[in-house]
Amino acid sequence: MKQLLNISVNPAPGHLLGDWQQARRWLSRWSLDGFELAPHGRWCHDAVPADLAGGLHLTFFPILTPFWRQDWRELLRIFGNRQTVEHFYGGLEPDHLVAIYVDQLQLAQALQLPYVVFHPVTCDMAHLFSQAFPWHWRDTLAVCAELLNASLSRSGYRGRVLFENLWWPGSFRLDSRLEYDTLRRLVNFDNCGLCFDSGHRMATNTALTSEADGVAWLLKELRRLDLTSEIHTLHLNCSLSGHYIEQAKGQTAPYANCPDFWHQLEVALKHVSTIDGHHPFSRVDLRPLIDACEPGHLVHELAQSSLEGWAAAIEQQTSLVRP
């Protein structure tokens, strides 16, 4: 099992590391094996040391369905005007998203990365706080599969495509085995699997109040879903945000009467980061969870507000993984 850290790349390594030499020293501090890259912008593969690249996280477009379906009535309701739509997605046509994914898949192939990660989800601003999204997960998976199929058919990528669970109802939460089996049938690519995110799965159970309860519940869920053989990467972090989620569900979205999309987005991102804080586990034995998943790659996906905070989080969590 290789242990990685997640970073954005543009092609500099993240927003806290100065260069790739510092990034290499950062990994060696905990004897970690590399990074899961989240590419921003276009850059050539030789800008990144290949031996430090362990996987790639495809760009995430959470408000996916109306753009992919070109539902301009809904897009204008959400964004207000075409200029804001173009600014948010980088273009006005679905093929623009395909081009982004093709470029990133080709980057992964050039770096000989064993896997890429994709979020099969969609959301909107109106239901983000209530989580009462008015669509079924089958609708979401159909849209995501169309995007993946169009991108994979043009890319020549030969690694593994991993589907990552999120917590939003009406998307890929892994509430049932059927979600994964359905997605496998819809995506025209044989080399698929799961990136299981512990924190995202914990956020679907708002009754959890401790790390021990969270890990015990995750182990029960893994047995119930019978999907451990499909897990190739584990995103490891802790979410105990259930009380906040339940409070938010009972409130009107704080931007309900604000027409400015960018203000809404700022509030939405704060809300999402409160649910999904990428906190480290700090006081529970993680080895049973890792043994149950048997991942080829374990990604310590932790918040990076400062070098000191990131270091403390890495130290806390990696200490729970060591034998």
Sequence and secondary structure as in RCSB ss.txt:
>XXXX:A:sequence
MKQLLNISVNPAPGHLLGDWQQARRWLSRWSLDGFELAPHGRWCHDAVPADLAGGLHLTFFPILTPFWRQDWREL
LRIFGNRQTVEHFYGGLEPDHLVAIYVDQLQLAQALQLPYVVFHPVTCDMAHLFSQAFPWHWRDTLAVCAELLNA
SLSRSGYRGRVLFENLWWPGSFRLDSRLEYDTLRRLVNFDNCGLCFDSGHRMATNTALTSEADGVAWLLKELRRL
DLTSEIHTLHLNCSLSGHYIEQAKGQTAPYANCPDFWHQLEVALKHVSTIDGHHPFSRVDLRPLIDACEPGHLVH
ELAQSSLEGWAAAIEQQTSLVRP
>XXXX:A:secstr
 EEEEEEEESSSBTTT  SHHHHHHHHHHTT  EEEEEE S   GGGS GGGEEEEE    SS HHHHTT HHHH
HHHHSSHHHHHHHHSSSSHHHHHHHHHHHHHHHHHTT SEEEE      STTTTT   SS HHHHHHHHHHHHHH
HHHHH   SEEEEE  S TTS   SSHHHHHHHHHHS  SSEEEEEEHHHHHTT TT  SHHHHHHHHHHHHHHH
T GGGEEEEEE B   HHHHHHHHTS  TTTT   HHHHHHHHHHHHHHH   B   SS  HHHHHHH  SEEEE
    S HHHHHHHHHHHHHTT  
